Amino acid sequence: MFKKRFNFIEMFFGVVFFAVVVLMGLGYVLQTQLGLDWRILPVIKTITLIQQKYNGDYNNDQIYTGAIRGMVKELDDPYSTYLDAKDYADLTTITEGYFGGVGLVLGKKDDKLVVVAPIEETPAYRAGIKSGDFIAGIDGKATAGMELTDAVKQIRGANGSAVELTVVSGKEAPKVVRIVREEIKLKSVYGEMKGNNIGYIRITSFSEDTAKDFQNKYNELAQEGMKGLILDLRDNPGGLLRSGVGVAKQLVPKGPIVSMKEKDGRTTTEYSNLTQLKYPLAILVNKGTASASEIVSGAVQDTKAGKLFGTTTYGKGCVQNIFNLTRETGVKLTIAEYYTPSGRSINGVGINPDVEVAATDEKGTNQLAAAQKYIEEEITKAGK
């Protein structure tokens, strides 16, 4: 009897020891060979238990995507998100310069849905929605606690359909604005010659062709006899970092434009090779100037290639990258914080302009006038 009990105990501990060795070995393989944390095992086990034991209806795809969404949501980062097939396709079309909806670029501030900027000549822009407005409701549903991607999905829809947004502007009472959706085609660069041969270029966002379009407009104005330049980045929510860098390379002197510091401490710096600044430069900014727009603004300010006029910018000083999970889905993650040439981080604080000018009307004509006056003075100093 004792011998049998001993054999049983011996066998029991042998099995336990074997299981521990197997788990340790699996953990080792996961961590060293696959680069995974061994704590992924309970996640796998939970999914397996649901599939094998759960007495109810479920959708396998929803279980997997739900697990991914939950992990990304726990980062508590408004810029990191899971991209399902529709999100992934929408993001691609936006960076290429077109998408369907009302024309709002949204963000999260103090857990509220905030308008970073309305895109010019879109339904939201024509409806009078402005940078800094809060969207408190979508079709009667409160946005408190709503994920940014979910809010964007609800606002988008078929062309010709309508959406009702509850908008809060400053201390005003909430108002419901009905907007009819349409296809949003982004032309990101506009330009013209102002008086006294002052060139004016407006960039509304940074999409795939923005740097090239800016160069074309810049050269066109130069051929017309431009003597100074005003670059309008007000209500420009950003876009592709490489497009912002591409524009900055045409404006700031030889040296660093922006540095990006990743989690492991690795730093990547983008440089300008411009040997000569051709024209006096003024940049118009406001609270809707964000992301890639702030890269351009920060580089110009730090290198003293020009002066900033307007109000403090939005303060999005972090970089996102999209990683494919499948051919049709992915995850967008914040991978780095960026720094201006002087080493400033503007994340959460923004960039203060060199000359503070609060807009006195909807178009900020006094801000443009202040920039024009500065350029005229610089042209006179240079004797052009």
Summary of the structure (lengths in Angstrom):
residues: 384
radius of gyration: 26.5
end to end distance: 109.0
largest distance: 110.1
contacts: 1196
relative contact order: 0.10
helix: 36%
strand: 28%
